[in-house]
Amino acid sequence: MLTVTGHSSLFRVPMDAKTSSLTSSVDSRKAFACVSMKEEKPFDFLRTVFEGVIAGGTAGVVVETALYPIDTIKTRLQAVRGGGQIVLKGLYAGLGGNIAGVLPASALFVGVYEPTKQKLLRTFPESLSALAHFTAGAIGGIAASLIRVPTEVVKQRMQTGQFASAPDAVRLIATKEGFKGLYAGYGSFLLRDLPFDAIQFCIYEQLRIGYKLAAKRELNDPENAIIGAFAGALTGAITTPLDVIKTRLMVQGSANQYKGIVDCVQTIVREEGAPALLKGIGPRVLWIGIGGSIFFGVLESTKRLLAERRPNRKDPKQE
């Protein structure tokens, strides 16, 4: 996902003393997890967006389909109050409707993230590459939230047995709660997903850069998958309390038992204790860790395949 200047260009033999001095000066300033975009060919915005949309949509659908049952268990654990029991039937409830939302949301996220990342890497100093990835992840998350939130609301209402089908869920939510019902918990969703997207992609990209510099070669698919799993699991654990708050606000429906994010936190802590904010952390870390492995593995593989099919390509290496 992150373009690192090829080693052939980093270590090529200088033609004269002046070139050698300049190359040495540039190389000496390079630090861990810094990346140079100076010698790259002109930025192709439309192709970057297109490849990001295709790769993101593909990765999103694959990971959602594979791990949906774990997500359902996590949602039911978080939604149940007190010592209630969860139901283990219908673990794929709402998958079809969710795929219909995940496909465009994942495509939009990566389609925004990739060109934003490339632009920021060209704008920021090399030492601030982590900030470029963090910012691009947050911007991609904001764009994707317009699709993610209604999808998440419908999915979680179906996972908790409130509706039998996605079309019924959309129609009844809009009828009873208005259009804003489809964006229930939007603030808490952003509170959870913006930090999550920014942190996960920042960790993932920085680890990839460091690994590439250490290995002095391109990463293969298993390596991308392992790095993605670590980044996903760590970020998932950190953001679990935000996920619990988001879930409670989204599944409450017209009952409005919580008045907002602050009231939700206060009510949960008062009635169930602070540990309730970590409900579902096991399935969440498992789900996002495995999901990160699948998502980033498929994402990088798809990006590489698309890059290999670019017309008039002179460098076969992926970005």
Disulfide bonds with the S-S distance in Angstrom:
none
